[in-house]
Amino acid sequence: MFKPLLFTLALFLLLTVPATAHGSFVYVTNYGDGTISQFQANSNGTLTALNPPAVKAWPRCHSLAADPSGRFLYVLSSLHWSRRNCCVSQFRIQANGKLTPLSPPTVPTPDTGNASPLLITAEPSGRFVYVPGRDGFVAEYRIQKNGSLKTLMPSSVQLPSAPGDDCHVAYDRLHNLVYVSTYGHMMSGAYGGRQALHIRRNGQLLVLPNSRTHDLSEGIFVTQSGRYAYIPSYYRDSEAPKIKVSEYRTDSDGRYVPLIPSRISVPLNPPQVGLPLNAKTLLIGPHDRFCYLISPSIHWEDAGTYNRRFVDSLSVAHCVIRPSGQLGRPVWQTFSVRSDIWEAVTDPSGRALYLLTDNGVRPFRVNVNGSVSIVGTKSIRTGYGPHGVTCVSR
C-alpha cells in the first residue's frame, strides 16, 4: 500500500526539484586564435571535448577566471599585442559545461592612460572581479545577478609601487584581503614586490601601505582557509639549484608572520640548469591538504646568436600541509613530459591536476596520499597558443 505512495512522492520530487548537473569542466584560453576550449572533466582524470570543442572570444585572449559558484566565466583579451585596448568577454557556464555569451558579451577595461591589463581574477565570495595592469592600476568590477560585470566607481585603484611586466594575485578570505605581486626584468636586473589591499563591502580596494614588500619572489600563495601563506624563491647552494619555500601565518594588516621553522629548502630533482622561478611553481590543492611544487628539467643549446631552451622532463613534488601550516617533506616524481609548463590547476574535488603546456592540457590523477599519476601518453590538444586554464565544478 505504501510502496505506490513512496514511488509517487519520489517521482514528484524528481520532477519538481530543479535539475542541476554536478560535474567539473576545464576551460583553456587560446591566445593565437582567440578561442576558448571547453572540456568535460571525467572522474578518472581524462578530458572529453564538449560540442562544440571551442567558442569564440575576442582576439589575443590570455587570462580567464570563473566565479566560485561555477556559473560564469570571464576572459581577458587584448586587441593589441602590447595588451592595450583590452576587454573582458563574459560567458554563462551552462549545466552541461557549455559556454554561452552574456548580454552584453564584453565589457571594457578602464582607460587609465597607459593601461595594460595582465590578468583577471575573481575573489572567493563571488561578488567582485579584479584586473591588475602593468601600469599599476587594478580595475574593479561587481558581478551582477545575471553574471555580467559592472564597473565600480571609481573604476580602479592605483598601487603605490612600480609597474611590473607580469603579476600574480592571491586572496586571503579569512581577513578579506587580496595580494598583488608584480615582477619584471630590466637591463639592470630583476625587480618585484607585493602589495596587500583590503576588500571593502562595496568591492572597492583599500591599499594597506604597511604591507608593501620589495623582493624578487614572483608570488604569494595563500591556503583556502586564509590562515597560511607560502612564498617560493629560487637560489643556488654550492652550485646546486634549490627552491626555497618560506612559510607564514597571515595577518589582518596584510603582513605575514614567519612560522618556526619559517622556511623549507628543497633540492630540485633532477637538478635544473638556468630554471627561472615563476608563479606556476607552487600550487595549493583543494581543502588545504597538499601543496605541489612543479619544476621542468631544462637544458640550453648554443644556436649561434641565441640559446635554445629544451625541456627534458617534468618533476612534481607533493607536500602535506600540516595543521600548523608547516609543509611536510616534499616527495618528488618525474615524468617524461617534454614541453613548457604555462599554468597548473586542480579539480575542485581534489581528484585531478591539470598542467597547461605549449602542446595542450596534460591531465594527472591525484591519489589518496597526494601523489599524482599521469593520465594518457599525450597532451590533449586545444586551440592555437594555449595560454590560461581553469577548472570549475558545476
N, C-alpha and C positions, 0 to 999 in steps of 0.2 A: 504493500500500500504506500509505504513511504518512498520507495525507490523512484516511482514516476515523479513524485513531487520534488525529490532531490535532483533528478535529471532535469526537470523543467526549470528549477531555480538556477542550476549551474549554467544551463543554456541561456537564460535571461541575463545573468551576469556577464557571460561571454559576449553577448550581443550588445549590451548597453554600456560596458566599460570601454572607453576609447582605446583603440588598438595602437600599441606603440611597439616598434621593433627595437629589440635590445641587441646591439652589436657594435663592433668597432670598425672604424673606417680610417684609411690613410690617404692624405692628400699631399701632392707634390707640385710646387711651382716650377714651371719650365721657362727659364729666362729667354732662351733662344727663340721660341715660337709663341710666347705669350699665352700658354695654356696651363690648365691645372689638371693633372692626372688624378683620378679618383679610383680607389680600391676598397674592396671588402676585406677586412682582416679576419681570417679564419682562426678557429680555436687552436690549430696546430702550428700557427705562426705564418702560414702561407698567405699570399695575397691573391685575390681574384679581381681582375679589372671589371669595373661596372660598365654598363651600356648606356651612353657612350663612354669610352675609356678616358675621355678628357673633355673639358669645357673651355670655352674661350674666355680669356680675361684681357686686360689691356697689355700692350707690349711691355717687354722687359719686366715681367712680374718676378719679384725675388723673395720677398718675405711674406709670411702668412701667419695668421693667428685665429684660433677658434675660441668662442666664448665657452666658459667652463661647462655649461649645460649641453654643449654639443649641438646646438640648434643653428648657429650662424658661423660663417667663415668670412674672414676679411683678408684681402690680398693687396699688398703694396706694390704698385707698378710705377715705373719711371718712363716718361715719354722721351727722355734723352739719356745718352749713355753716362752723362755726368750725374745722373739721379736727380736732376732738376725737373720741374714741371711734373710732379708726381700726383697720383690719385690713388684712392682706395676702392677696389672692387668689392662689393658686398653680396654675399650669397646666403640663401637659406639651405640648411642641410636637411633634406627630406628623411623620413623614417627609413627609407631604403639606402640612404647614404648619398644619393644623387644631389648635385648642386643645381640650384635654380637662382637666377639673379633676383635681388630685391628691387624695390622701387623707391628711389632711383637706383640704377645699377652701380653707380660710382658716386663718391664724394671727393671733393678736392682736399688737398693738404694746404695748411695756411701758407700764405706768401710772406715770408719774413725777410725778403730781400736777397738772401743767399741760401735759400732752403735746399737741402739735400737729404731728404729722409733716408734713414738707414735700415730701420726695421719697424715692424708693427707688433704690438703686444696687447693682450687682454688681461686685466687684473682679475684676481681669483674670485671676487664676488660676482663677476659677470655684468657689472654695471658700466664700466668705463674701458676705453681703449686709448693707448698712448703710442705716439710715433716720435721717437727721438731722431734728431737730424745731425748732420755733420757740422752745421752752424752753431750747435749748442742749444738750440731750441727743442722743446718737447711739445708736440701738438697734443691737444686734449679733446676727447670725444665722449659723449654719453651714448650708451646703447639703448635705443628706444624699444618699446614693447614689440614693435614689428621687426626688430633686428637692425633697422637702418641706423646709421651713425649721425649724431647731431653735434656740431662743433660747439664747444663750451665758450663762454665769454669770461675772460679773454681766451683766445683760441690756442695760446701756447704759453709756456713759461721758459725763461732763459736760465740756463745753468751757469753758475759762476765759475766756469772752467774753460780751458782751451778746447776748441773743437777737435774732434777726432775723425780719423778715416773710417773707423768702424766702432761698434759699441755692443754691449751686452746688457740685458735687463733681467733683474731678479726681484721677486716680490716677497715681502715678509708679511704674511697675513695675520700674524699674531699682533704686530704693532701697527698694522695698516701703513706700511712703508713700501717704497719702490727704490731699488738701487739701480743707477745708470752708470755703467762703466764705459769710459771712452778710451780709445787707444789708437796709436798710429805710428808711422815711421817717417823720419825726416833724414836729411843728409847727415845731421849731427848725431843721429841715433833714435832709439825708440822712446816713446813717451806714453803716459796713460794716467788714469786716476778714476776714482769713484765718487759719486755724489748720492746721498740719500735724500729722498723727498717724502713728505707726509701726504697721504691721500685724504683730502677733506671729504666730508659727506656729500658735497655737491660735485665731487670729482676733480676739483682744481688741486693742483700740486703746490705744496709749500716747501721751499728749499730749506733744509736744515744745515746752516752754514758750518757748524762744528763737526759735521760728518765728512767733510771733504778730505780725501786722501790723494797722495801723489805717489804712484808706483807703477811698475811695468806689468803687473798682472792684468790679464785681459778679461777678468770676470769674477763675480762672486756668485756662489751657488747656495741657495737657502733651502732648507728642508720644507716640506709641505706644511708642517706644523708651525714653521716660523721661528722655532727655538734656536736652531743652529745654522751656522754658515761655514762654507769652505771656500778657500781661495787657493787655486793651484798656481804654481810657477815652475819654471824650467831652469835648471842650472847644471853645472858640471862640477863633479867632485873627483879630483885626481884624474881628469880627462874622461871619467865615466859619467855619461848623461843621466840625470835623475829628474823625476817630477817631485816637487815639494808641495805638500798639501797642508796649509795652515788651518787649524780648527778653532772656531769661535762660538761664543754664545751671543745671540743678538740682544739689542737693547732698544728701548723706545726712542732714544735720541738719535738713532741712525748709526751709532758706533757699535763696535763689537768687542767683546771681552775674550781674550785668549783662554782656551781650555788648558788644563795641565795634564799631560804634556800638550803643548799648543801646536805641534807640528809633527807630521809623519813624512819621512823621505823614502821614496820607493825607487829602486833602480829600474830602468826600462828593460823589458825582457821581450825580445833580444835587444842588445844595445842599439841605440839610434845614432845617426850621424846628421847633424845640422837640423834637428827637428825643431821648428818654431812652435811655441805653445799657442793655442787658440782657445776660444771659448767653447769649443766642442770637445775638449779633452776630458771633461768631467760631466757626469750625468747622474742625477739622483732619481732612483726608481720610485714607483708609486708606494704609498704607505710608509715611506721613510725607512724601508727595511735594508736596502742595499744602495751603495754608491759605486758607480762604474768609472774606470779610467780607460780611455781609448787612445791608442797610440799606433800610428803606422810606422813600420820599419822601412826606411828610405835609404837610397844612395844617389850620389850625384855623378854624372859622367861629363867629361870635357867635350863640348860640342863646338869648339873654335872660339867664337866671340861670346858665348854664353854657356852655362852649365845646364844640363838636362836632368830633371828630377824623376826618379823612378821609385815606385812603391813595391817592395818585395813581399811584404806580408802585413797582417794586421794583428795587434795584440790587444786583448780586452782583459781587464782585471776587475774583479768584484770585491768590494769591501763591505763587511757587515757594519751597519750604523747602530752602535750600542745606545742604550737608553740615556747614557751620559752625553751623547753627541760625539764621542770619540769614534774613530774609524778602526775597524779590525785590520788585521794583516791582509794586504792585497794578495789575491790568488790569480796569477796570470794564465791566460790561454792564448795560443797563437793560431791564426787561421790563414790560409793561403788566399787572401783577398788582395789582389794587386791593383788597387785603384785608390785614388784620393778620397778622403772622407770629408764631406761637407757639413754634415749635421747628424745628430743622433736623437731619437725619441723612443720612449717606451709606450707600450699599450697601457691605457689607464688601469686595466685589470692586473697589470704586472706579469702577464704571461708571455709577452714578446718584446723584443727590442729591434728597432729598425734603423739601419745606417744608410744615409743618403750618400752615394758615391757619384763619381763622374760618369758611371755606367748605368745608374739607376738606383733602385732600392734593394738592399741586401737584408733579408729577414733573419732573425735569430730567435730561437725558443728559449725562454728563461726557465731554468729548472728550480726545484724547490729550495735548493741551497744557494741560489743566486747565480750559479754558473750558467753559461749560455751554450747552446748547441746551434750550429749553423743549419739553416733550412735550405735545401736545394744546392745546386752546384754553380748557379749563375745569378747575377743581379737581375731583378725584374725591371724590364725596360720602362722608361717613362717617355716624356717628350724630349725635345732638344734643349740641352743645357739645364738639367735639374739643379735647383738652387736652394729651395727650402722644403721642409717636410713637417707635418704634424699628424698626430693620431688622436681621434676623438671617440668617445663612446656615446651612443645614441639610445 
